Amino acid sequence: MSQFQIEAIEGILKGENVILSTHTGNGKTLVADYAINDCFQKGLKVVYTAPIKALSNQKYNEFIREYGEENVGLVTGDRVINEDANILVVTTEVLRNMIHEDHERVKEIKYIILDEIHYINNEDRGTVWEEVIIFKHEGTKIIGLSATIPNIQDFSDWISSIHQEKVRKVYYPERIVKQKHYYFDKKLKKALYKDVIKNYLSIKNSSNGGIYKNFHIDFIEYAVESGILPVLCFVFSRKQCEEKAIELSSKLNLLDDDEKQSIEELVEDYEKEFTDLEKSSSWDKLKSAIKNGVGFHHAGLLPIIKQFMEDLFDMKLCKVLYATETFAVGINYPVKTVFFDSLRKYDGRSFRNLYGSEYLQMAGRAGRRGIDTFGLVFTLVDYKSVEYGDFLNVENLKAEPVKSQFNLSYNVVLNLVRRYKDEEIKTFFNKSFANYQYKAQMKEIARKIKVLDKKYKGPNHGEYLEGCPVKDIDRCPIFFSKNKKKLEVYQSMLTRNRIGPKDKVFIEKKAARLKEKLAKKPVKCSRNKKRSCYKKYEEIDKQKSSLARRKQQLSRLKNDQPQMRFQKDYERKLSLLKSFNYLDEGNKLLPRGKVCSQIHIQELLVTELLFSGFFHDNSDDVINGVLAGIVCEDHNLANMGRFYSFSFDNNQIYSIIEKINKLEIAHGLEASTNFAGNICGAIEAWSSGKDFFEIVKETGIPEGDFVNLCRRVSDLLRQIKGACVDDMVLKKKINNCLSKIDRGVVVLGL
């Protein structure tokens, strides 16, 4: 057992919260396993959370093998199994909902294990992790695991400060299995960053251009020759994942006869188990690639196909796997070599270089403990498409500090009002990680200002510069000359009259101050004296500018305190909820508010639809179609659904959205409600019994995305069912909707 593992377990034994940050593959899981086994032996409740359902399912299967099916439960958006078990595996969103809605139940939890806790940094979902940490019961301890929390001290101190509890920080930045990071160039082979930059500049400066292209197959051929398989290739395009895998498989065979035979048998057995697989276009492509030891994996594949691919990779029958970055989250499949086809990705907004934390999370798969002396990480060099600044120094990339993404949904506002008094709610805003980071930043800036003030504002420059005869810095010949040049620039700007009235006033004031300074005669200094103190003068000037910037920064921060920002947001949302009759004037939840407090996806829209009679008045298929439009966040995906017309007039939905958005704007809030109407017809078709593979073929919607969309609809249906406990007619209807969505391929592999 490694020292960092011993330290973390000691913290658990002493009843402390534990935050452990160490590289992928070092053995973080052992700490979680210890806590789970401890609870199992003592009959206590432990909750393990994961950021993605695939990881939740994987951990659930692991735990039932270890502790028995009767002792382990699973609750995700689309599965509920043995939810009262002492060992409970959930997604983080499910745990957040439990904490808000079932306060008595969460008191029983001894440990919350937050795997991949750095997800608190996720712009879209990070608030969920923060809410779990802030609102956890005081008797429950947090065990947070991550490979990428460089500011672990701040993070741990924050948790300690908001709960007044001991938090053991365990940070082990070394890798058990060391790594070597290279660029790959078919001429240079293993190239360091400095070699690639040198070659790039040489190529760009050559008279004939000299640019040559490197291909992924060049690297795989090198990997085969060098004996560094298996290789996990990260490609940031689903289409490219498949195309590259098929291209490589057509040119190289990476399997021996026995391995080929094993794959043929596994494929045959899998097709017998899942008879619909033969209808999948992705399955056909995968079969053609995997017969030579090459595979692909991405979120657009059916879950059962992804699982098959993961099993083959784990069995060492897939020698080269092309995958998108989702493969790097949580699921533990270490390899000898990781390969990046590029270090640029599209993040839904624009193309950008990978963040250090993203690179390290994926690269962390390289190096198998107990097998490899070191792991290898390569990045393909692309001289043609990238510029000088796009080459990252991969040998020295660092993870970015985690930051708060806390925000207040209407659901959170209602649950706060339901459970806490006004003064208690204000303290919760003070407990946010954003507020903690704000205070720390203010303190650090104030400290730097104090140091700069003391050093450069206290003594005059003559005392600071030993032996300098000038007692007034404005009479220093160096600064006199600089001020003269500045005045000439300002006078030129004023003479040309190319500036606006406000800028003109500002520049006139600056010019007047310079004239006052230049009215003083400069002191004569010898050339040697000027030369000797010039650098020190520059330092004074630089530090004075730094002092001014720090003061401006401090001033800006004082006007942007997170606690006050959250308080304003809370008050505005509270006012809106009252105007919508979700709360009375005494902040007591009205019927609409009670329903909304249990909905976690576009809660205002769903609640308004419920109270408009929509769910009572329409068919199961129409309900499923409309809910798909509510949960679908990818409008490109939604537009693919236009092939199918929708039997319902969505204008009713849009009129409710318009009403909500107008009211939000009137309350000083951003309009937050959206609806992807184009997808409704495709989900209605599925709900009415149409064949899954016909729908995805006719629309072009990726199979895995369609399954994921159906499962999100299923999740929302369960939320609605839970919110309408007294309406038996609606509960029965929701059950019918669920049976029409949760069928066939959609539930395969659950």
C-alpha positions in Angstrom: 0.0 0.0 0.0 1.3 3.5 -0.9 1.9 6.1 1.7 -0.9 8.4 0.3 -3.4 5.5 0.6 -2.3 4.9 4.2 -2.8 8.7 5.0 -6.3 8.8 3.4 -7.4 5.6 5.2 -6.1 7.0 8.5 -8.3 10.1 7.9 -11.3 7.8 7.4 -10.5 5.9 10.7 -10.4 9.2 12.6 -13.8 10.2 11.3 -12.4 13.0 9.0 -13.5 14.2 5.6 -10.9 13.2 3.0 -10.0 14.8 -0.2 -7.5 12.7 -2.3 -5.9 14.0 -5.5 -3.4 11.8 -7.3 -2.9 10.6 -10.8 -5.1 8.2 -12.7 -3.9 4.6 -12.1 -2.2 5.4 -8.8 -4.8 3.6 -6.7 -7.5 6.2 -5.5 -10.1 3.5 -5.7 -8.6 1.5 -2.9 -9.5 4.3 -0.5 -13.1 4.3 -1.6 -13.2 0.5 -1.4 -11.9 0.7 2.2 -14.7 3.1 3.2 -17.4 0.9 1.6 -16.1 -2.2 3.2 -15.9 -0.4 6.6 -19.6 0.5 6.2 -20.5 -3.0 5.1 -18.9 -4.6 8.2 -20.5 -2.1 10.6 -24.0 -2.0 8.9 -23.7 1.7 8.0 -24.9 3.5 4.9 -22.5 4.7 2.2 -23.3 6.4 -1.0 -21.0 6.3 -4.0 -21.5 8.9 -6.7 -20.2 9.0 -10.3 -20.5 11.7 -12.9 -21.8 9.4 -15.6 -24.3 6.5 -15.7 -21.8 4.2 -17.4 -19.5 4.5 -14.4 -22.4 4.1 -12.0 -23.4 0.9 -13.7 -19.8 -0.4 -13.7 -19.4 0.3 -10.0 -22.8 -1.3 -9.2 -21.8 -4.5 -10.9 -18.4 -4.5 -9.1 -20.1 -4.0 -5.7 -22.7 -6.7 -6.2 -19.9 -9.2 -7.0 -18.1 -8.2 -3.8 -21.0 -7.7 -1.4 -24.0 -9.5 -2.8 -27.0 -8.2 -4.7 -29.1 -7.8 -1.6 -26.6 -5.3 -0.1 -26.1 -3.0 -3.1 -28.5 -0.5 -4.7 -28.4 1.6 -7.8 -30.4 4.8 -8.5 -29.8 6.7 -11.8 -32.2 8.7 -13.9 -33.4 5.5 -15.6 -32.8 2.7 -13.1 -33.9 2.2 -9.5 -32.7 -1.0 -7.9 -32.8 -1.8 -4.1 -32.7 2.0 -3.2 -32.8 1.2 0.5 -29.5 -0.8 0.4 -26.6 0.2 2.7 -24.3 0.5 -0.3 -26.0 2.8 -2.8 -24.5 3.8 -6.2 -26.1 7.0 -7.6 -25.3 9.7 -10.1 -24.4 13.0 -8.4 -27.6 14.6 -9.6 -29.7 11.9 -7.9 -27.8 12.4 -4.6 -28.4 16.2 -4.8 -32.1 15.6 -5.3 -32.2 13.2 -2.3 -30.5 15.8 -0.1 -33.0 18.5 -1.1 -36.1 16.3 -1.0 -35.5 13.6 1.6 -33.6 15.3 4.5 -34.4 12.6 7.1 -33.2 9.8 4.8 -29.8 11.4 4.1 -29.1 11.7 7.9 -28.4 7.9 7.8 -25.5 8.3 5.3 -22.1 7.8 6.9 -19.9 8.5 3.9 -20.5 10.2 0.5 -17.9 9.1 -2.0 -17.6 11.8 -4.7 -15.6 10.1 -7.5 -14.2 12.5 -10.1 -14.9 15.4 -7.6 -13.1 17.8 -10.0 -16.4 17.8 -11.9 -17.2 20.7 -9.6 -15.3 22.7 -12.2 -17.8 21.7 -15.0 -19.5 24.7 -16.3 -22.9 23.0 -16.9 -23.0 20.5 -14.0 -20.5 21.7 -11.4 -23.2 23.4 -9.2 -24.5 19.9 -8.4 -21.3 18.8 -6.7 -21.1 22.1 -4.8 -24.7 21.7 -3.6 -24.0 18.2 -2.4 -21.0 19.4 -0.4 -22.8 22.5 1.0 -26.0 20.8 2.0 -24.7 17.5 3.2 -25.9 16.4 6.7 -23.3 17.4 9.4 -22.9 13.7 10.4 -22.0 12.6 6.9 -18.3 12.7 5.8 -17.1 13.5 2.3 -14.5 11.3 0.6 -13.5 13.2 -2.6 -11.4 11.5 -5.3 -9.8 13.2 -8.3 -6.7 13.2 -10.5 -6.8 16.9 -11.2 -7.2 19.3 -8.2 -4.0 21.4 -8.1 -5.6 23.8 -5.6 -6.5 21.0 -3.2 -5.5 23.2 -0.2 -8.1 25.8 -1.0 -10.7 23.2 -1.8 -10.1 21.3 1.5 -10.0 24.5 3.5 -13.3 25.6 2.0 -15.1 22.3 3.0 -13.5 22.6 6.5 -14.7 26.2 6.9 -18.3 25.7 5.9 -18.8 22.6 8.1 -16.4 23.4 10.9 -15.0 19.8 10.4 -11.6 18.4 9.9 -10.7 17.7 6.3 -7.7 15.6 5.5 -5.9 16.8 2.4 -4.0 14.0 0.7 -2.1 15.2 -2.4 0.3 12.9 -4.2 1.4 14.6 -7.5 3.8 11.8 -8.5 2.9 8.9 -10.7 3.4 5.3 -9.5 4.0 4.4 -13.2 6.0 7.3 -14.7 5.1 8.7 -18.1 7.0 10.0 -21.1 5.3 12.6 -23.3 6.3 13.0 -26.9 5.1 14.4 -30.2 5.1 11.9 -33.1 6.6 12.9 -36.4 7.2 10.2 -39.0 10.6 11.6 -39.7 11.6 12.5 -36.2 9.7 9.6 -34.6 9.7 10.4 -30.8 10.0 14.1 -30.7 10.2 16.4 -27.7 8.4 19.8 -27.7 11.6 21.7 -28.5 12.4 19.4 -31.4 8.9 19.9 -33.0 9.1 23.7 -32.6 12.6 23.7 -34.2 11.3 21.5 -37.1 8.2 23.7 -37.5 10.2 26.9 -37.8 12.6 25.2 -40.2 9.7 24.0 -42.4 8.0 27.4 -42.4 11.2 29.2 -43.3 12.3 26.9 -46.1 12.1 28.2 -49.6 10.0 25.3 -51.0 7.5 25.1 -48.1 8.7 21.7 -47.1 5.4 20.8 -45.3 4.7 17.1 -45.0 1.7 15.4 -43.4 1.7 12.9 -40.6 -1.0 10.3 -40.4 -2.4 8.2 -37.6 -1.4 5.0 -39.4 2.2 6.2 -39.4 2.1 6.2 -35.7 0.3 2.8 -35.3 2.9 1.2 -37.6 5.6 2.7 -35.4 3.8 1.4 -32.3 3.7 -2.1 -33.7 7.3 -2.0 -34.7 8.3 -0.7 -31.3 6.2 -3.2 -29.3 4.1 -0.5 -27.5 0.6 -1.8 -28.0 -2.1 -1.6 -26.8 -2.8 2.0 -27.8 -5.7 4.1 -26.8 -6.2 6.8 -29.5 -8.2 9.9 -28.5 -9.9 11.5 -31.5 -12.3 14.5 -30.9 -14.8 13.6 -33.6 -17.2 10.6 -33.6 -17.1 10.3 -37.3 -13.3 10.4 -37.4 -13.2 7.7 -34.6 -15.0 5.3 -36.9 -13.3 6.3 -40.1 -9.8 6.0 -38.7 -10.6 2.6 -37.1 -11.9 1.2 -40.3 -9.0 2.6 -42.3 -6.5 1.1 -40.0 -8.2 -2.3 -39.9 -8.2 -2.4 -43.7 -4.4 -2.0 -43.7 -3.1 -3.8 -40.6 -4.0 -7.0 -38.8 -3.0 -6.9 -35.2 -4.4 -10.3 -34.1 -3.1 -13.8 -34.2 -5.3 -16.7 -35.2 -6.4 -17.6 -31.7 -7.4 -14.0 -31.0 -9.4 -13.8 -34.2 -11.2 -17.0 -33.3 -12.0 -15.6 -29.9 -13.5 -12.5 -31.4 -15.6 -14.4 -33.9 -17.1 -16.5 -31.0 -17.7 -13.4 -28.9 -19.5 -11.6 -31.8 -21.6 -14.6 -32.5 -22.6 -15.0 -28.8 -23.4 -11.3 -28.5 -25.6 -11.3 -31.6 -27.5 -14.3 -30.1 -28.0 -12.4 -26.8 -29.1 -9.2 -28.5 -30.9 -10.1 -31.7 -31.6 -6.5 -32.8 -27.8 -5.8 -33.1 -27.7 -6.9 -36.7 -29.9 -3.9 -37.6 -27.3 -1.5 -36.3 -25.1 0.3 -38.9 -22.5 1.0 -36.2 -22.4 -2.7 -35.3 -21.6 -3.6 -38.9 -18.8 -1.1 -39.0 -17.4 -2.3 -35.6 -17.4 -5.9 -36.7 -15.4 -5.1 -39.8 -12.8 -3.3 -37.7 -12.6 -5.5 -34.7 -11.8 -8.6 -36.7 -8.3 -7.2 -37.1 -8.0 -5.9 -33.5 -9.1 -2.3 -34.0 -12.1 -0.7 -32.4 -13.9 2.6 -31.8 -15.9 4.0 -28.9 -18.0 7.2 -28.6 -21.3 8.4 -27.1 -23.2 8.1 -30.4 -23.0 4.2 -30.1 -25.6 2.0 -28.5 -24.8 1.4 -24.9 -24.6 -2.4 -25.6 -22.1 -1.8 -28.4 -20.0 0.4 -26.1 -20.1 -2.3 -23.4 -19.0 -4.9 -25.9 -16.1 -2.7 -27.0 -15.0 -2.1 -23.4 -15.1 -5.8 -22.7 -12.9 -6.6 -25.7 -10.5 -3.8 -24.7 -10.3 -5.2 -21.2 -9.7 -8.7 -22.5 -6.7 -7.4 -24.6 -8.5 -8.5 -27.8 -8.6 -4.9 -29.1 -5.1 -3.6 -29.7 -5.9 -0.2 -30.9 -9.0 1.7 -29.7 -10.1 5.0 -31.2 -12.2 6.9 -28.7 -13.6 10.3 -27.8 -12.8 11.8 -24.4 -15.8 10.3 -22.7 -13.8 7.1 -22.5 -11.4 8.8 -20.1 -14.1 9.6 -17.4 -13.9 7.2 -14.5 -13.8 3.9 -16.4 -10.5 2.2 -15.6 -8.9 0.7 -18.7 -5.2 1.4 -18.5 -2.9 0.9 -21.5 0.7 0.9 -22.5 0.3 3.9 -24.8 -2.0 6.9 -25.2 -2.1 8.7 -28.6 -3.7 12.1 -29.4 -4.7 12.6 -33.0 -4.9 16.4 -32.1 -4.7 18.7 -29.1 -7.6 20.8 -30.4 -11.3 20.2 -29.9 -14.7 21.7 -30.5 -16.3 22.4 -27.1 -19.7 23.2 -28.3 -18.9 26.9 -28.7 -15.6 27.1 -30.6 -12.4 25.2 -31.5 -9.7 25.5 -28.8 -6.6 23.8 -27.4 -7.1 21.2 -24.7 -7.0 22.4 -21.2 -4.2 21.0 -19.1 -6.7 19.1 -16.9 -8.3 17.5 -20.0 -5.0 16.4 -21.4 -3.9 14.9 -18.1 -7.2 13.1 -17.6 -6.9 11.3 -20.9 -3.1 10.9 -20.9 -3.5 9.4 -17.4 -4.5 6.1 -18.9 -1.0 5.4 -20.1 1.0 3.1 -17.9 -0.3 -0.1 -16.3 0.7 -0.6 -12.7 2.5 -3.9 -12.2 3.0 -4.3 -16.0 4.8 -1.2 -17.4 7.9 0.5 -16.1 6.5 3.6 -17.7 3.6 4.8 -19.8 3.9 6.5 -23.2 1.9 9.5 -24.5 2.2 10.7 -28.1 0.6 13.5 -30.0 0.5 13.6 -33.7 2.3 16.5 -35.3 0.2 18.5 -37.8 2.5 21.1 -39.4 -0.1 22.0 -42.0 -3.1 22.9 -39.9 -1.7 24.4 -36.8 0.2 27.6 -35.9 3.2 28.1 -33.7 1.0 28.9 -30.6 -1.0 25.7 -31.0 1.9 23.4 -30.1 1.5 22.7 -26.4 4.5 21.9 -24.2 3.0 18.5 -23.3 5.9 17.6 -21.0 5.0 20.4 -18.6 1.2 20.8 -18.9 -0.5 21.4 -15.5 -4.2 21.0 -14.5 -6.1 24.2 -14.0 -7.3 25.1 -10.5 -11.0 24.1 -9.8 -13.4 27.0 -9.6 -17.0 27.4 -8.3 -19.8 27.0 -10.8 -22.5 27.5 -8.2 -25.9 28.8 -9.4 -29.4 28.9 -8.2 -32.1 27.0 -10.0 -35.8 27.6 -9.2 -35.9 24.1 -7.7 -33.0 25.0 -5.3 -34.7 28.3 -4.3 -38.0 26.4 -3.5 -36.2 23.7 -1.5 -34.2 26.3 0.4 -37.5 28.2 1.3 -39.2 24.9 2.3 -36.4 23.9 4.7 -34.7 27.0 6.0 -35.3 30.4 7.5 -34.2 33.6 5.7 -31.1 34.1 7.9 -30.0 30.5 7.4 -30.4 30.8 3.6 -28.1 33.9 3.6 -25.4 31.8 5.3 -25.7 29.2 2.5 -24.7 31.8 -0.1 -21.7 32.7 2.1 -20.8 29.0 2.1 -20.3 28.7 -1.7 -16.9 27.9 -3.0 -17.2 31.1 -5.1 -17.5 33.2 -2.0 -14.6 31.4 -0.3 -12.4 31.9 -3.4 -13.5 35.6 -3.5 -12.5 36.2 0.1 -9.1 34.5 -0.5 -8.5 36.5 -3.6 -9.4 39.8 -1.8 -7.1 38.9 1.0 -4.2 38.0 -1.3 -4.6 41.2 -3.4 -4.7 43.3 -0.2 -1.5 41.6 1.0 0.3 42.4 -2.3 -0.9 46.0 -2.1 0.5 46.3 1.4 3.8 44.9 0.3 4.0 47.2 -2.7 2.9 50.2 -0.7 5.6 49.6 1.9 8.3 49.1 -0.7 7.6 51.7 -3.3 5.3 54.3 -1.7 7.1 54.6 1.7 10.6 55.8 0.9 11.3 58.1 -2.0 13.2 56.8 -5.0 16.4 58.4 -3.8 16.4 56.3 -0.6 15.5 53.2 -2.6 18.3 53.7 -5.1 21.5 53.8 -3.1 23.7 56.7 -4.0 21.2 58.4 -6.3 21.3 62.2 -5.8 17.7 62.8 -7.1 15.2 63.2 -4.4 12.2 64.0 -6.7 11.5 61.2 -9.2 10.0 63.8 -11.7 13.5 65.4 -11.9 15.2 62.2 -12.8 16.5 62.6 -16.4 15.2 59.1 -17.3 11.6 59.8 -16.2 11.8 63.4 -17.4 12.5 62.1 -20.9 9.7 59.5 -20.7 7.2 62.1 -19.5 8.2 64.4 -22.4 7.5 61.7 -24.9 4.2 60.9 -23.3 3.2 64.6 -23.5 4.1 64.7 -27.2 1.8 61.7 -27.8 -1.1 63.2 -25.9 -0.7 66.6 -27.6 -0.7 64.8 -31.0 -3.9 63.0 -30.1 -5.6 66.3 -29.1 -4.4 68.2 -32.1 -5.7 65.5 -34.6 -9.1 65.6 -32.8 -9.8 61.9 -33.5 -11.1 61.1 -30.0 -14.5 61.4 -28.3 -15.5 64.1 -25.8 -15.0 61.8 -22.7 -11.5 60.7 -23.9 -10.6 64.2 -24.7 -11.3 65.4 -21.1 -9.3 62.4 -19.7 -6.3 63.1 -22.0 -6.3 66.8 -21.3 -6.1 66.1 -17.5 -3.2 63.6 -18.1 -1.4 66.2 -20.3 -1.8 68.9 -17.7 -0.3 66.7 -15.0 2.6 65.9 -17.2 3.2 69.6 -17.9 3.4 70.2 -14.1 6.0 67.5 -13.8 8.0 68.8 -16.8 8.1 72.4 -15.3 10.7 71.0 -12.8 14.2 71.0 -14.2 15.9 67.6 -14.5 19.0 66.9 -12.5 22.1 66.3 -14.4 23.5 62.8 -14.0 26.6 61.2 -15.5 26.1 58.7 -18.2 27.5 55.9 -15.9 25.1 56.9 -13.1 22.2 56.8 -15.6 23.2 53.4 -16.8 23.7 51.9 -13.3 20.2 53.0 -11.9 18.2 52.6 -15.1 17.1 49.0 -14.3 16.1 50.0 -10.8 14.1 52.9 -12.1 12.3 50.6 -14.5 11.5 48.2 -11.6 10.0 51.1 -9.6 7.9 52.1 -12.6 6.8 48.5 -13.2 5.9 48.0 -9.6 4.0 51.3 -9.4 2.0 50.2 -12.4 1.4 46.8 -10.7 0.3 48.7 -7.5 -2.2 50.7 -9.5 -3.6 47.5 -11.3 -3.9 45.7 -8.0 -5.9 48.6 -6.5 -8.2 48.7 -9.6 -8.7 44.9 -9.3 -9.6 45.2 -5.6 -12.0 48.0 -6.4 -13.7 45.8 -9.1 -13.9 42.8 -6.8 -15.6 44.8 -4.1 -18.4 45.5 -6.5 -18.8 41.8 -7.5 -19.1 39.9 -4.3 -20.5 36.4 -5.0 -22.6 36.3 -1.8 -24.4 39.5 -2.8 -24.8 38.3 -6.4 -26.4 35.1 -5.2 -28.6 37.0 -2.8 -29.9 39.3 -5.5 -30.5 36.3 -7.8 -32.3 34.5 -5.0 -34.5 37.5 -4.3 -35.4 38.0 -7.9 -36.3 34.4 -8.4 -38.3 34.4 -5.1 -40.3 37.4 -6.4 -40.9 35.7 -9.7 -42.1 32.5 -8.0 -44.6 34.6 -5.9 -45.9 36.3 -9.0 -46.4 32.8 -10.6 -48.2 31.6 -7.5 -45.6 29.1 -6.5 -45.2 30.8 -3.1 -47.4 32.9 -0.9 -46.2 36.2 0.7 -45.0 34.3 3.8 -42.8 32.1 1.5 -45.0 29.0 2.1 -45.0 26.6 -0.9 -48.3 26.6 -2.8 -49.4 23.6 -4.9 -47.4 24.7 -7.9 -44.3 25.3 -5.7 -44.6 21.8 -4.2 -44.5 20.2 -7.7 -41.8 22.5 -9.0 -39.5 21.6 -6.0 -39.4 18.0 -7.2 -38.6 18.7 -10.9 -35.0 19.2 -11.9 -35.2 19.8 -15.7 -36.8 23.1 -16.9 -38.9 23.0 -13.8 -41.0 26.1 -14.6 -42.1 24.9 -18.0 -42.9 21.4 -16.7 -44.9 22.7 -13.8 -46.9 25.1 -15.9 -47.7 22.3 -18.4 -48.9 20.2 -15.5 -51.2 22.9 -14.1 -52.5 23.7 -17.6 -54.0 20.2 -17.9 -51.6 19.2 -20.7 -50.7 15.8 -19.2 -54.4 15.0 -18.6 -55.6 16.2 -22.0 -53.1 14.6 -24.3 -52.0 11.1 -25.4 -49.1 9.2 -24.0 -47.2 9.5 -27.3 -47.7 13.3 -27.4 -46.6 13.7 -23.8 -43.4 11.7 -24.6 -42.8 13.8 -27.7 -43.2 17.1 -25.8 -40.9 16.0 -22.9 -38.2 15.1 -25.5 -38.4 18.7 -26.7 -37.9 19.8 -23.1 -34.9 17.6 -22.2 -33.1 17.9 -25.6 -30.3 20.4 -25.3 -28.6 19.7 -28.6 -30.4 21.6 -31.3 -28.4 20.0 -34.1 -29.7 16.7 -32.9 -33.2 18.1 -32.6 -33.1 19.3 -36.2 -32.4 15.8 -37.4 -35.9 14.9 -36.0 -37.7 17.1 -38.5 -38.2 14.1 -40.8 -41.1 13.2 -38.6 -44.1 15.6 -38.2 -45.6 16.0 -34.7 -49.3 15.5 -34.2 -49.5 18.1 -31.5 -49.5 21.9 -32.1 -46.4 23.1 -30.2 -47.8 26.7 -30.1 -49.3 25.9 -26.7 -45.8 25.1 -25.5 -44.2 28.2 -27.0 -46.9 30.5 -25.5 -46.0 29.2 -22.0 -42.3 29.7 -22.7 -43.0 33.2 -23.9 -44.9 33.9 -20.7 -42.1 32.5 -18.5 -39.3 34.3 -20.4 -41.1 37.7 -20.3 -41.6 37.4 -16.6 -37.9 36.4 -16.1 -36.8 39.5 -18.0 -39.2 41.7 -16.1 -37.6 40.5 -12.8 -34.1 41.2 -14.0 -33.3 37.6 -14.9 -32.0 36.0 -18.1 -34.7 34.1 -20.1 -33.9 30.4 -19.3 -36.6 28.3 -20.9 -36.0 26.5 -24.2 -37.8 23.9 -26.3 -36.4 21.8 -29.1 -39.7 21.3 -31.0 -38.1 19.5 -34.0 -37.3 16.4 -32.1 -40.9 15.7 -30.8 -42.1 13.8 -33.8 -39.3 11.3 -33.8 -39.9 10.4 -30.1 -43.6 10.3 -30.7 -43.0 7.8 -33.4 -40.9 5.7 -31.0 -43.5 5.9 -28.3 -46.2 4.8 -30.7 -44.3 1.6 -31.5 -42.3 2.4 -34.6 -39.0 0.4 -35.1 -36.0 2.0 -33.5 -33.6 1.4 -36.4 -36.1 2.7 -38.9 -36.3 6.0 -37.0 -32.5 6.5 -36.7 -32.0 5.5 -40.3 -34.7 8.0 -41.6 -33.6 10.9 -39.3 -29.8 10.3 -39.2 -29.9 10.6 -35.4 -26.9 8.6 -33.9 -28.2 5.5 -32.2 -26.6 6.2 -28.8 -27.9 9.8 -28.8 -31.5 8.5 -29.5 -31.2 6.1 -26.6 -29.8 8.8 -24.3 -32.6 11.1 -25.3 -35.3 8.5 -24.5 -33.6 7.8 -21.1 -33.7 11.5 -20.3 -37.4 11.5 -21.1 -37.8 8.5 -18.8 -35.9 10.3 -16.1 -38.2 13.4 -16.4 -41.3 11.1 -16.4 -40.2 9.6 -13.1 -39.7 13.1 -11.6 -43.2 14.1 -12.7 -44.6 10.8 -11.2 -42.9 11.6 -7.9 -44.2 15.1 -7.8 -47.9 14.0 -8.4 -48.3 11.5 -5.6 -52.0 12.3 -4.9 -53.1 12.3 -8.6 -53.6 8.5 -9.2 -55.0 9.1 -12.7 -51.9 11.0 -13.8 -49.6 8.5 -12.1 -51.2 5.7 -14.1 -50.8 7.7 -17.3 -47.2 8.4 -16.5 -46.6 4.7 -16.0 -48.1 4.1 -19.5 -45.8 6.8 -20.9 -42.8 5.0 -19.3 -43.7 1.6 -20.7 -43.8 3.1 -24.2 -40.4 4.9 -23.9 -38.6 2.2 -21.9 -38.7 -0.7 -24.4 -36.6 -2.5 -26.9 -33.1 -1.2 -27.6 -33.6 1.8 -25.2 -33.4 -0.5 -22.2 -30.9 -3.0 -23.5 -27.9 -3.2 -21.2 -29.6 -1.6 -18.2 
